[in-house]
Amino acid sequence: MEFNDRKALVGIGRFRNKAVEYIKDRKKATELLKQVQKKTTLEHSRIGTFKNQLFLLIDLYHDWHSGNYRQLPFKTLTMVIAAILYFVVPTDMIPDIFLGAGFIDDAAVLALILKQISNELEKYKVWKDKQTITTDQEIL
């Protein structure tokens, strides 16, 4: 693990602890989904470099929250929520008010989390693709 990875892990530690609150409280979870939707809309041009990865985590969290996808280990779920929280909270390691640099740490944390949960993300992508195929077949 590189120094940057360690620094990022320390930075997201408080977000992982907070993630448990969002798992236990549906109202908080719903509010977080609204906040991330608002921020991705407002910051669309600045998050271009990591947009697809962020949206994958948001979709995963949304599918878990709505009860559609529950094959997610608790540790992975807390990592997903921590990544989303890290993105939403403007006062993380590098505050988002610093244009450009404020999203560098968000992208770094996101990359680290994606690396750690890559196996679970692959399972989710397979599940999601099957849902799309099923939905397409129902339409026909």
N, C-alpha and C positions, 0 to 999 in steps of 0.2 A: 504494500500500500504506500502510495506516495504521500508526501507531506500535504499536498493539496487535498487528497482524499481524507486524510485525518482531520484537517481543518474543516472540511465540508461536513464530515460526520459529527464533529463537535457542534457545528452550526445548526444541524438539523435535530440534534438530541432533544432540545426543548419542544420541537414540533412533533416528534414521535410521542412524547409524553402527553401532549395536548390532543393528539389524534384519538386517543382512547375516549376522550370526552365526546368526540364526534361520532364514535361508534355506538356509544351508549345513548346518545340523545338525538332522536330523529329530527327535531326542530333545528338543532345546531347543524346537523348534516345537510338538511335542506337549505339552510341559510348559506352554508359554505358553497354549495353548488351554485346558488344565485350569485354569490360574490365572485366566484371564478368565471362564471359566464360574463358578468359585467366587465371584469378586468380584461379578459381575453378580447372582448369587443373593443374596449377603449384602447388597448395596447397592441392591437392586431399587427400593426406594421413593425413594432419593435420585437415581437416574439417570433418573427419569421423563422429564425434559425432553429428553434426547438419546438415549433408549433405542433407538428405531427405527434411528437413524443408526448407533449403535454396533453393534447386532445385524447390520446390513447389512455392516459391515466385518468383523465376526467370521465371518459366513457366507462372505464372499468369501475370507477367509484360510483358513477350513476347507476350502472347495472347492478352493483352490489347493493346500493342504497334502495333501489326499487324492488329488490328481491329476485331479480331475473338471473343473477349469477352469484351463487353462494359458495363455489368451490375455491375459495380463497383463504389461505392460511392467515391466521390473525396477525402474524408478524408482517406478512406482505401487505395486508390491508393497512396496518399502521404506517408502513413505508409510503404507500400510495397517498394516504391522507396527509402525511408529513410533507411530501413533495408539493401537494396542492396548497397546503397552508403556507409553505415557504414561498410559493409563487404569489399568493394572495396578500400576505402581510408585507406592507411596504417597508418595514423597518427590520429587515433581516441583516445579514452580515454586511452587505453593501446596500444601503437604502436606494429604493427605486427612483428617488428624485434626482440621482446622479445619472443623467441621460447616458444610455449605452452601458456604462459600467454597472449600473444597478441591476441589469438583467444578466450580466456575466455570471454572477454567483448563482442566480436562479438556474441558468443553463448547466452550470457545473454540478450543482446539487442534483438536478434532474438526471443528468448523465450518470452520476454515481448510483442513484437509486435504481435507474433502469438497468444498470449492469448487475446490481444485486438481486433484482427480482426478474431477470430475463426469462428464466424457465416458466415462471407463473404467467408472465406476459404472453409467452408463446401459447400456453394452454388457453388463455383468454382469447387470443386472436383466432385460434382454431374454433373455439366455441362461437365467437362472434360471426365468423365466416359461415358457419352452419346455420346460424339464425338468419342471416341474409339470404342464403340459398332457400331455406324453408319459406321465408316471407315471399321471395320471388316466385316460388312454386305455387303458393296460395293465390297469388294475384293472377297467374295464368289459369 
